[in-house]
Amino acid sequence: MPQIFPKKLDFFTRFSGAVLIMAALSGVGLAYYVMSPEVLETGYTPAQPVPYSHKLHAGNLGMDCYYCHTTVDKAAHAAIPPAETCMNCHSKVKEKSALLAPIRESYETGKAVPWVNVHVMPDYVYFNHQSHVTVGVSCVSCHGRVDQMVEVKQVQPLNMAWCLDCHRNPAPNLRPVQYVTKLDWKPEGDPAEYGRQVIAAKGINPPQNCSGCHR
């Protein structure tokens, strides 16, 4: 029986098919990587209505996180400071600065400054700041060195795998409660060893089941 297609064509067809399959798999892998929280969300730095510098206030001036975020150790959510908090200082400091006009307007009208939330959890996730802060989990574990940021950005993926890694091994992220907002604090020895002592003393046992975070 005469050969209809040459062997070279058969080889080319098989080779082209293999290349297409590899390209498809590579595309799926690339899409998975690009769409992952580590890539898609880490580094998120939204523009804010007022150029508030955490590096200046929390870093250079040494303002404690509790001064503005008053509810982190008392409630599930970290409070965004009202204009009244800002005006405690800015009624005397740079009181005529054009950059602070939205703060003055908010103070006079009672209308909130439209700050853009940087760290946004999905509605189906329950996260309680109080339960973390009051056992010694520092702001720096989730938010990074905010005291060195002119513009706050997201430095952790905040996805389920990342949270579970800490719940399974919380020791490295625990410190004395009085140093929770001291972002440059370092223990004299191994952080994990100190954390294990805190776990034993306080009976810390973070949930790893679904209902711990999804309610």
Helices and strands as residue ranges (DSSP letters): H 7-34, H 37-40, H 54-54, I 55-60, H 65-68, H 83-90, G 98-100, H 101-109, H 129-133, H 139-143, G 146-148, H 160-168, G 171-173, G 177-179, H 191-202, G 210-212
